[in-house]
Amino acid sequence: MALRGLRPIAEIQYFDYLLYGLQVLSDDLATTHYRTRGGQKAPMIISTRGHRLEGIWHSGSPLSMVINSIRGVHVAVPRNMTQAAGYYNTYLESDQPVLIIEPLNGYRLREKKPENIGEFKTPVGIPEILQEGSDVTLVTYGSCVRIAQDAVKQLKDFNISVELIDVRTLIPFDINQLISKSLSKTNKIIFFDEDVPGGATAYMLQLVIEKQKGYFSLDADPRTITAKAHRAAYSTDGDYFSNPNAEDIFEGVYNMMHDYNPEEYPKIF
């Protein structure tokens, strides 16, 4: 349909089920523009949702699998449904195929209704600083943003100032190098998500530390906070212990500050 001039939106109920369509996305959709030397285009939107539900088939976050197999397709990871709607507006006017991963816990939020529905757009490849800070840069996306915001509030009570950044899109990623600019201010950085260890956090870490030359600004080892190295367990408690939570963020940031300045931030974990 996309090759014949339409703008289809393909809906996949949960992010975990993307595996069933991955071959077509990887071999066909992602390569169309490239292998035709720009002669063909497929402006298709793949709409799905994931993270923070329950059970091994509904709460997955296999971002590393996706970003390493569908290069050529944009990957948008909005933190709420307003941001997601902005991406639909953006890509309905674009010739670029995109995967939009809506946050499942975003359906439970009350958000202010935009006055320009159908018109407003969410920027592509441009992260957003949600909370300015001076001690640590915390980088995340999607459903993890709300978890990070809870931790940032707790850390403030311990005189730790966190700069919270929502990357918003993983492909393309931070085209203006906003994250490395934040790192040059805080000199410490943590990447946080629900993918497995070595997944999308490692992807972000490489782009910031290596490609954006962020290592010049480091006063402490860069760190990642991820899910456990397995699929999320059954039940609410299973999800809680399989996926990272606000306590993990608090502990990770506080321990980084302890290593940096143990006198001001004594060991509590």
SETORSE-297662 format. One line per field, with one value per residue (C-alpha): residue number from 1; residue in three letters; chain; z, x, y. Coordinates in steps of 0.2 Angstrom, whole numbers, plus 5000, padded with zeros to 4 digits. Example, Ala and Ser with C-alpha at 12.3 -4.5 7.8 and 13.67 -1.06 7.14 Angstrom:
REM residues 2
k [1 2]
r [ALA SER]
c [A A]
c3 [5039 5036]
c1 [5062 5068]
c2 [4978 4995]
This chain:
REM residues 269
k [1 2 3 4 5 6 7 8 9 10 11 12 13 14 15 16 17 18 19 20 21 22 23 24 25 26 27 28 29 30 31 32 33 34 35 36 37 38 39 40 41 42 43 44 45 46 47 48 49 50 51 52 53 54 55 56 57 58 59 60 61 62 63 64 65 66 67 68 69 70 71 72 73 74 75 76 77 78 79 80 81 82 83 84 85 86 87 88 89 90 91 92 93 94 95 96 97 98 99 100 101 102 103 104 105 106 107 108 109 110 111 112 113 114 115 116 117 118 119 120 121 122 123 124 125 126 127 128 129 130 131 132 133 134 135 136 137 138 139 140 141 142 143 144 145 146 147 148 149 150 151 152 153 154 155 156 157 158 159 160 161 162 163 164 165 166 167 168 169 170 171 172 173 174 175 176 177 178 179 180 181 182 183 184 185 186 187 188 189 190 191 192 193 194 195 196 197 198 199 200 201 202 203 204 205 206 207 208 209 210 211 212 213 214 215 216 217 218 219 220 221 222 223 224 225 226 227 228 229 230 231 232 233 234 235 236 237 238 239 240 241 242 243 244 245 246 247 248 249 250 251 252 253 254 255 256 257 258 259 260 261 262 263 264 265 266 267 268 269]
r [MET ALA LEU ARG GLY LEU ARG PRO ILE ALA GLU ILE GLN TYR PHE ASP TYR LEU LEU TYR GLY LEU GLN VAL LEU SER ASP ASP LEU ALA THR THR HIS TYR ARG THR ARG GLY GLY GLN LYS ALA PRO MET ILE ILE SER THR ARG GLY HIS ARG LEU GLU GLY ILE TRP HIS SER GLY SER PRO LEU SER MET VAL ILE ASN SER ILE ARG GLY VAL HIS VAL ALA VAL PRO ARG ASN MET THR GLN ALA ALA GLY TYR TYR ASN THR TYR LEU GLU SER ASP GLN PRO VAL LEU ILE ILE GLU PRO LEU ASN GLY TYR ARG LEU ARG GLU LYS LYS PRO GLU ASN ILE GLY GLU PHE LYS THR PRO VAL GLY ILE PRO GLU ILE LEU GLN GLU GLY SER ASP VAL THR LEU VAL THR TYR GLY SER CYS VAL ARG ILE ALA GLN ASP ALA VAL LYS GLN LEU LYS ASP PHE ASN ILE SER VAL GLU LEU ILE ASP VAL ARG THR LEU ILE PRO PHE ASP ILE ASN GLN LEU ILE SER LYS SER LEU SER LYS THR ASN LYS ILE ILE PHE PHE ASP GLU ASP VAL PRO GLY GLY ALA THR ALA TYR MET LEU GLN LEU VAL ILE GLU LYS GLN LYS GLY TYR PHE SER LEU ASP ALA ASP PRO ARG THR ILE THR ALA LYS ALA HIS ARG ALA ALA TYR SER THR ASP GLY ASP TYR PHE SER ASN PRO ASN ALA GLU ASP ILE PHE GLU GLY VAL TYR ASN MET MET HIS ASP TYR ASN PRO GLU GLU TYR PRO LYS ILE PHE]
c [A A A A A A A A A A A A A A A A A A A A A A A A A A A A A A A A A A A A A A A A A A A A A A A A A A A A A A A A A A A A A A A A A A A A A A A A A A A A A A A A A A A A A A A A A A A A A A A A A A A A A A A A A A A A A A A A A A A A A A A A A A A A A A A A A A A A A A A A A A A A A A A A A A A A A A A A A A A A A A A A A A A A A A A A A A A A A A A A A A A A A A A A A A A A A A A A A A A A A A A A A A A A A A A A A A A A A A A A A A A A A A A A A A A A A A A A A A A A A A A A A A A A A A A A A A A A A A A A A A A A A A A A A A A A A]
c3 [5000 5004 4988 4979 4986 5001 5019 5029 5048 5053 5070 5081 5097 5108 5106 5109 5094 5083 5080 5069 5056 5059 5043 5032 5041 5041 5023 5014 5022 5029 5013 5000 4998 4999 4987 4974 4975 4981 4967 4978 4995 5008 5020 5032 5051 5062 5078 5093 5112 5126 5142 5160 5159 5165 5159 5147 5131 5136 5145 5134 5128 5115 5108 5104 5093 5084 5082 5076 5063 5055 5051 5038 5048 5062 5079 5090 5109 5116 5135 5134 5122 5118 5112 5102 5094 5089 5080 5070 5064 5060 5050 5041 5032 5029 5017 5031 5037 5056 5071 5085 5102 5113 5131 5139 5155 5145 5143 5161 5162 5161 5149 5145 5128 5115 5106 5089 5088 5071 5068 5082 5079 5090 5084 5077 5083 5096 5115 5128 5145 5157 5172 5173 5185 5189 5197 5185 5168 5167 5150 5146 5135 5134 5149 5159 5160 5173 5184 5182 5187 5203 5207 5203 5216 5229 5225 5227 5245 5246 5238 5222 5206 5191 5173 5166 5147 5136 5120 5111 5096 5096 5077 5073 5090 5097 5080 5089 5103 5117 5128 5127 5131 5146 5151 5149 5163 5175 5171 5176 5166 5168 5154 5159 5151 5152 5138 5143 5148 5133 5124 5120 5135 5127 5111 5118 5129 5113 5103 5117 5125 5108 5094 5103 5112 5129 5137 5137 5150 5162 5180 5184 5175 5164 5169 5163 5173 5164 5166 5171 5158 5155 5149 5162 5174 5177 5188 5195 5207 5193 5182 5197 5200 5182 5177 5185 5196 5204 5219 5206 5199 5216 5221 5205 5205 5224 5223 5208 5219 5234 5223 5217 5234 5249 5262 5256 5251 5263 5259 5262 5251]
c1 [5000 5014 5023 5007 5005 4995 5000 4995 4997 5000 4995 5004 4995 5011 5029 5033 5023 5034 5045 5032 5034 5053 5058 5048 5052 5071 5073 5060 5054 5070 5080 5067 5074 5092 5091 5082 5094 5080 5068 5055 5048 5037 5030 5023 5019 5020 5011 5013 5014 5025 5034 5028 5013 5013 5019 5032 5023 5016 5030 5045 5056 5067 5074 5091 5084 5074 5087 5100 5088 5078 5091 5082 5066 5065 5061 5051 5049 5037 5035 5016 5001 5003 5021 5015 5001 5014 5024 5009 5006 5025 5026 5009 5017 5034 5040 5051 5045 5044 5040 5031 5031 5017 5020 5007 5006 5003 4985 4982 4988 4977 4986 4981 4972 4982 4973 4980 4976 4980 4993 5006 5022 5035 5053 5063 5080 5080 5080 5071 5078 5063 5073 5088 5102 5120 5127 5122 5114 5101 5096 5080 5065 5047 5039 5055 5053 5040 5050 5065 5055 5050 5068 5074 5062 5068 5086 5083 5079 5097 5104 5108 5103 5099 5097 5084 5084 5071 5079 5062 5069 5082 5084 5089 5098 5102 5107 5112 5122 5112 5117 5135 5132 5123 5137 5150 5140 5137 5153 5143 5130 5118 5108 5092 5079 5070 5080 5091 5110 5120 5104 5098 5107 5124 5119 5115 5131 5142 5134 5137 5153 5162 5154 5149 5166 5158 5173 5182 5169 5169 5173 5166 5163 5147 5134 5119 5103 5093 5081 5087 5095 5078 5061 5049 5042 5024 5013 5015 5029 5038 5038 5044 5059 5063 5062 5071 5061 5064 5073 5086 5088 5090 5103 5113 5114 5117 5131 5139 5139 5146 5161 5163 5162 5161 5162 5147 5137 5141 5137 5119 5117]
c2 [5000 5012 5008 5013 5030 5027 5030 5015 5013 4995 4991 4977 4975 4973 4977 4959 4953 4963 4948 4941 4955 4958 4949 4960 4976 4972 4965 4975 4991 4996 4994 5000 5018 5012 4998 5008 5022 5034 5028 5021 5025 5017 5030 5017 5019 5004 5007 4997 4998 4990 4991 4989 4978 4960 4943 4937 4942 4959 4968 4966 4980 4972 4988 4982 4969 4982 4996 4984 4975 4989 5003 5013 5014 5028 5022 5034 5030 5044 5045 5049 5049 5068 5065 5050 5059 5072 5059 5053 5070 5072 5055 5057 5071 5062 5049 5041 5024 5024 5012 5021 5012 5020 5018 5006 5016 5032 5026 5028 5046 5062 5074 5091 5091 5101 5115 5110 5092 5085 5099 5099 5089 5081 5084 5070 5066 5080 5075 5085 5091 5087 5092 5103 5098 5099 5083 5069 5067 5053 5048 5037 5036 5030 5022 5024 5042 5042 5030 5042 5057 5048 5044 5062 5069 5057 5061 5080 5077 5071 5086 5077 5087 5076 5082 5071 5069 5060 5055 5053 5044 5031 5032 5045 5048 5065 5074 5090 5081 5089 5074 5077 5095 5090 5079 5093 5101 5087 5076 5060 5050 5036 5027 5019 5008 4991 4982 4968 4972 4977 4982 5000 5008 5001 5008 5025 5025 5021 5035 5048 5042 5037 5046 5062 5062 5062 5053 5070 5076 5061 5063 5045 5029 5030 5017 5008 5003 4990 4975 4958 4947 4937 4940 4948 4936 4932 4943 4961 4956 4947 4962 4973 4962 4959 4977 4992 5003 5020 5012 5006 5023 5031 5018 5020 5039 5040 5027 5036 5052 5042 5036 5054 5062 5049 5062 5072 5056 5043 5025 5020 5004]
